[in-house]
Amino acid sequence: MSAADKVIVSCALTGAVTTKKHCPAIPYTPVEIAEEARRAYEAGAAIVHIHARNDDGSPTWSKETFAAIMAETKQRCPILINWSTGGAGPMSERVSHLALRPHIAALNMGSMNYAKWSEAKKQFAFNFVFANSFDDILAFARAMKEHGAKPEMECFDVGHTNSHRVLADLGLIEAPFHFSFIMGVLGGIPATARHLAFQAEQVPAGSRWKVIGISREQWPLAMAALALGGDLRVGLEDNFYLPSGEMAKSNGELVGAAAELVRLSGRSVATVDEVKQLLWPTGASN
Amino acid sequence: MTILVLDFDGTMTDAEAEGRPFRDGYLDDLCALVGRPAGDAEVIGIAEEVEAELARSPEDHPFLWMGRAVAPATVDPYLRMVPIAHRILDWFDAMPGATDRGRLLGNVLYKYNYAKTLGHPVFRDGAGEALRALAHTDAWIVTNSDTHAVAAKVAALDRVSPGVAWLTSRVCGHARKFDVDDTWDGAPAELALPGLARPVLLRRRNYHAILRTILDGARAEVADLVVIGDIFELDLAMPLALGARVGLVASPQTPAYERAFVAAHPRGRVIEDLRDIPAFAFG
């Protein structure tokens, strides 16, 4: 197997912000999330990125809820689990679920203005500072190392990507490093092929990187990532819409569309076992 | 005895109309990739500028296969998108690496957007009448496209213009008319066309093998063969050089040098109306 020919398809099942009013397929409960994980797995995803929610759809960092999600998911499929750690709430809450020993955990790699601008209204739809100090980043990374979770370094701009060197120097991340490039957030790097290629140039040889395109730009960015040798993340957290413009009825439909793109590119979708070899060549995964 | 061989895509179909979802989708994706909204005026302007250049001088814009010019790139909307995409990405300084860009344009964007055209064939005016009039003749379709895809298009035509379904079993796909094999000497190496600086390459072995199989099945010779297509260099040049009669189905994208050459040749005919094909072939 050539590592470059394989594409790791991840699926962000639910996020923390949007609701069933925005998209009826967004899962809330552990059972709903696990069912979506199964659909994503059956369509070709090897990793699911998970935020937890209360039954009313509001976000939660409840360790019990995360435990229920993990148990329900494991009953249904062997997909690799990636916990979110980002967003609102004190750090103590946002690391407690790492004790459940997920395979991967998301690690936001820097601070930024995080906003959405309405050209029509000439005002921000939202606008806040997404604060991730180096102290916080290191604390999260230490918690991940303690619990055996591989950090998925979420980079919204080039400086975030470059900051991985600190973690590597401290021995908090192990090769192959695992990067995600989130594109298209106002305050972060623009969602263009040129900028994606620039981000991809920053990572050390042998690393895995994927693109996370927000909204409908996800699909063209996915095509660019496939051409550049990267991996993909799709899912209702990032985008509701299939390439056809129809709203997806499940995460599985989005993963299916991503798998078709992979096939068109001449590369192939990595299975769960193949992803374990790609991300943990020494076999040291949770 | 007459054996009739028809090209299909672009000959029986309206390639421009059929390829519109491909072009529009491809350009929308390019817009996104250079950070512009779909339908961005600057991106569309570049595309139209390149299209105009291609139309002005098709002889300067060949389709290259294995590094050699094997057909004009201007007739087919799918081939035209390649230089357009390069110009747009160059303008926005995006994906400069040749390998990455080649994968993006050729593997992903091309196939992804081509899929949007499948299942929605658009036929040229008169296609149904022309093919229906060929019933009970020895007519075949020889195409570079997939056999089943073209048979499906014939079946779709039959649904709107009944009487052509008999041709679905007479489709020979994957003809690879663009393949030139210099080691094969069954045809002259090249043909000179006035108005075209480069030679037209004739040693298209795979295409010839398909034609030969059809002729052998009918115990016919090349002199019995009539070939109809929309690109002289790709469809017609080699059969003409071997002695067949040829009909060039013209469109606004047909290079003037191809049209003039066929019109002047004693075994050639420029076909403006598909309904003229039966009389040209069998009349």
Boltz contact constraints between the chains, C-beta under 6 A:
constraints:
  - contact:
      token1: [A, 190]
      token2: [B, 35]
      max_distance: 6.0
  - contact:
      token1: [A, 192]
      token2: [B, 34]
      max_distance: 6.0
  - contact:
      token1: [A, 192]
      token2: [B, 35]
      max_distance: 6.0
  - contact:
      token1: [A, 193]
      token2: [B, 33]
      max_distance: 6.0
  - contact:
      token1: [A, 193]
      token2: [B, 94]
      max_distance: 6.0
  - contact:
      token1: [A, 193]
      token2: [B, 95]
      max_distance: 6.0
  - contact:
      token1: [A, 194]
      token2: [B, 94]
      max_distance: 6.0
  - contact:
      token1: [A, 217]
      token2: [B, 32]
      max_distance: 6.0
  - contact:
      token1: [A, 220]
      token2: [B, 29]
      max_distance: 6.0
  - contact:
      token1: [A, 220]
      token2: [B, 32]
      max_distance: 6.0
  - contact:
      token1: [A, 220]
      token2: [B, 33]
      max_distance: 6.0
  - contact:
      token1: [A, 223]
      token2: [B, 108]
      max_distance: 6.0
  - contact:
      token1: [A, 224]
      token2: [B, 33]
      max_distance: 6.0
  - contact:
      token1: [A, 226]
      token2: [B, 108]
      max_distance: 6.0
  - contact:
      token1: [A, 227]
      token2: [B, 100]
      max_distance: 6.0
  - contact:
      token1: [A, 227]
      token2: [B, 103]
      max_distance: 6.0
  - contact:
      token1: [A, 227]
      token2: [B, 104]
      max_distance: 6.0
  - contact:
      token1: [A, 227]
      token2: [B, 108]
      max_distance: 6.0
  - contact:
      token1: [A, 228]
      token2: [B, 100]
      max_distance: 6.0
  - contact:
      token1: [A, 264]
      token2: [B, 108]
      max_distance: 6.0
  - contact:
      token1: [A, 264]
      token2: [B, 111]
      max_distance: 6.0
  - contact:
      token1: [A, 264]
      token2: [B, 112]
      max_distance: 6.0
  - contact:
      token1: [A, 265]
      token2: [B, 107]
      max_distance: 6.0
  - contact:
      token1: [A, 265]
      token2: [B, 108]
      max_distance: 6.0
  - contact:
      token1: [A, 266]
      token2: [B, 107]
      max_distance: 6.0
